[in-house]
Amino acid sequence: SKYFGGSTLSEIGQAFNRIDTNGDDQLTWEEFTGASTGYAVAEKIATAMRDPVAKAELKALFESLDGDSDGKVSGKEWGSKVYQNQDIMKKYFGGSTLSEIGQAFNKIDADGDDQLTWEELTTQAGSYLAASNLTAAMTTDEGKAEMKALFDSLDKDGDGKVSGK
């Protein structure tokens, strides 16, 4: 929990799911170390949440993406609006191409249900703390060694993957 945030098994499990980019319920070393770059979205959202004007702009964007006004943005709704909203979506979710902006959806959709709620979106702001801790650890040889030792200790069967079990 030092690097991933959360104090309960549920919170740590959610962090696991965010890092498991291919959804196979196992972490590779590449996914494990790639998590530090995957949290750029969380940083942008966290920054917006600290500024009332930006937060209001982000909320308005969320509502505009919610095409059927059900309080959720589906992957389809997100994808269909990337082109027309690319500048503001890039501002809050990162990415330099339409594809990268589109992929931000999966980074935010922590539970993998292909739906984003406002609460799920704002939860990403809390993920930023975990991201910054992980990023900081990966900038030093000592931090990388500590992360590798942690990864290896979680890799119970030595296959280079950490299972969600």
Buried (B, 14 or more C-beta within 10 A) or exposed (E): EEBBBBEEEEBBEBBBBBBBBEEEEBBBBEBBBBBBEBBBBBBBBBBBBEEEEBBEBBBEBBEBBBEEEEEBBBBEBBBEBBEEBBEBBBBBBBBEEBEEBBBBBBBBBBEEEBBBBBEBBBBBBBBBBBBBBBBEBBEEEEBEEBBEEBBEEEBEEEEEBBBEE
